[in-house]
Each structure stands twice: as structure tokens, then as C-alpha cells.
Amino acid sequence: MSGTFSFKADTLVHKPEDPGYRVGWKYKYQFEKGHLDEEMTYGEALKKSSELAAKEPDKTFWPEMVLTPNF
């Protein structure tokens, strides 16, 4: 069975007030990745990813758009 995903935000323009983002992360030297479950705006996700990167230098953090499945 195949399906599609819908974006919760605009894929080309990232305004700080746009909702539909979360913080994604991955280890720099290990094969593990994930994301934080809370949904926030792009500006909040960008700020939180910067804060987490300063606290945990062995990981990389970024704002990630939330996708909703259409199955």
C-alpha cells in the first residue's frame, strides 16, 4: 500500500511565525537519529535547535517540517 504526505507549512519560504515544525536531531558519529515530539513555529524550532546544539555538542539539531500521512 502506498500513500502520500502533506506538508504542514510552506516548503519554500520559512517565516519565523509559520507553524508546523519540530526539532530533528542526529548523532554526529553514531547511526541514531530522531525528533522532538512537540510542534512549534519555525522561529521557536530554530531557537530551540540552537540551544540544544550548544548543550549537546555530539549531536546536530535542525528545524524539521512536520508531515502528515494521507493513507
C-alpha positions in Angstrom: 0.0 0.0 0.0 1.4 3.4 -0.9 0.4 6.8 0.3 1.3 10.4 0.2 2.3 13.0 2.8 1.0 16.6 3.3 3.3 19.4 4.5 2.1 21.4 7.5 4.0 24.5 6.3 5.3 26.2 3.1 8.2 24.2 1.8 10.0 27.2 0.1 9.6 30.1 2.5 10.4 29.7 6.2 8.9 32.6 8.1 9.6 32.7 11.9 5.8 32.7 12.6 5.0 29.7 10.4 3.5 26.8 12.4 4.1 23.1 11.7 7.8 22.5 12.7 9.6 20.3 15.2 13.3 19.8 16.1 15.1 17.0 14.4 18.4 15.6 15.6 21.1 13.1 14.9 24.4 12.0 16.4 27.4 13.2 14.5 29.4 9.9 14.9 26.7 7.3 15.6 23.9 5.9 13.5 21.0 7.2 15.5 18.5 10.0 14.8 15.1 11.2 15.9 13.0 14.3 16.6 11.3 16.0 19.5 7.5 15.4 19.6 6.3 18.9 20.3 5.1 21.0 17.4 6.1 24.7 17.2 6.7 27.6 14.9 9.8 27.8 12.7 11.3 30.6 14.8 10.8 28.6 18.0 12.2 25.4 16.4 15.3 27.3 15.2 15.9 28.9 18.6 15.5 25.6 20.4 17.8 23.7 18.0 20.5 26.4 18.6 20.1 26.0 22.4 20.2 22.2 22.2 23.3 22.3 19.9 25.1 24.4 22.5 24.2 21.9 25.3 25.0 18.7 23.4 27.9 19.1 21.0 27.9 15.4 19.9 24.5 15.9 18.2 23.3 18.0 15.3 19.9 19.8 15.6 17.7 21.5 12.9 14.1 22.7 12.4 12.2 20.0 10.7 8.8 20.3 8.9 6.0 18.0 10.2 4.5 15.8 7.6 1.0 14.3 7.9 0.2 10.9 6.2 -2.7 10.7 3.7 -3.4 7.0 3.7 
